[in-house]
Amino acid sequence: MKIAKKVLNLLKEVEAVARENGAAAYLVGGPVRDLLLNRGNLDLDVVIEGDAAQIAKSLVDKKGGTFVVHKRFGTATVTLKNGIKIDLATARKEYYGRPAALPTVEFSTVIEDLYRRDFTINAMAIDISKKQFGRLLDFFGGEKDLAGKKIRVIHDQSFIDDPTRILRAVRFEQRLGFKIEDHTEGLIKASVKRRMLEATGKERLRDELILMLKENEPGRMIKRLQALAGLGFIHPKLRFTKKSEVFFNEIKKMETKGSEPWLIYLTALLDGLSLKEAADVARQFVFKKNEQERLLEFKKESAGIIKLLKTKGKIPLSRLRRHLEPISLETLLAIMVKGRSRLVNKRISIFLSECKGVALKMSGEDLKKMGLPAGPRFKRILDAVLDAKLDKGFKNKAQEMKFARRCVKNGL
Ligand code: CTP
């Protein structure tokens, strides 16, 4: 097991602070899994047998950074000055009912914390105390499942307790190139049959769905989820078709810098639904207002924009800007895929590189200095100057001002 020096030192510091506060500390969950797999993961999850909030405070007192305490969950998140995040949790007893026979060892509270977790590979801990530093605590065969590339639940109630774990099983399976083992797959199918996903809080499902779409291969994730559980819990008419797969693959090939790619994938996923059906999904899953808007914008605007961008002849930059500036980057990128036209792609690319975000060097202040009273006329004039800047290629403020003066003179 290779621990990066930076992480190693940090863990030692966390432990020292815990010890000073009379608490024991263990690295748990995802970071342990990723350490054993030699996959980078800088976000640390630490279980404290003691008061997590107190440790967070002491750690920040010592190292700087900020921390937030979530009282209700007994957890605290520290963000250090270098951006590393440490989640600290007070070890808590599992809340789904106690298993018949837990081994009685000194780590009983950590065991109980681990027992309530989703999969064996996510339920290991590393003791980071000075005496035992680096000792792996693996009560459920996580190390063996890492070696055998298996996603396995710890107990049979797991998907009943928390059906969002069905999405998590797929996410880890596809991310790591593992396989959901047969018994676990059987439990998923049983839970799907009981329509557990339909009975689960939509907001929690939404969060897991977003995480899936943020992975490297969202298309593979959704395809597998459909095969295993269907997508009816999102919308009864939703299908991930060959067409959806092509849409996803095309998005993956694009440069998506500055956008939220998961939203483009979700747009692609909902492409087969009507506007009303997609609006139902957006509302029921309580996406944020600006996410809902971007999701539905594609349905409302894409046909009109594609038609405009396919017109022959020249489209001045100012006209491109007027039509495309109000459209989100996610929608524009989705349109580039959907338009299936070199001309559409070229024009959107031109808009993105030459118009989007272009601002004037002059401002309303300059118009005031010209003696113009503030009012709606300002916006008209500045808009006209911006159009001219794009179409005529103004390079400096003097050119803008000259054009503005002409607008004023012409009574715009
Ligand atoms: N967990 C769980 N059931 C859930 C969500 C989380 O048991 N429905 C547990 C898992 O043990 C997981 C830990 O809580 O390892 C932390 O959750 P999260 O940060 O979502 O998982 P990571 O394993 O850290 O995943 P990632 O690598 O995607 O950050």
Boltz pocket constraint, residues with backbone or C-beta under 6 A from the ligand:
constraints:
  - pocket:
      binder: B
      contacts: [[A, 28], [A, 29], [A, 30], [A, 31], [A, 45], [A, 116], [A, 117], [A, 118], [A, 119], [A, 122], [A, 123], [A, 162], [A, 164], [A, 165], [A, 168]]
      max_distance: 6.0
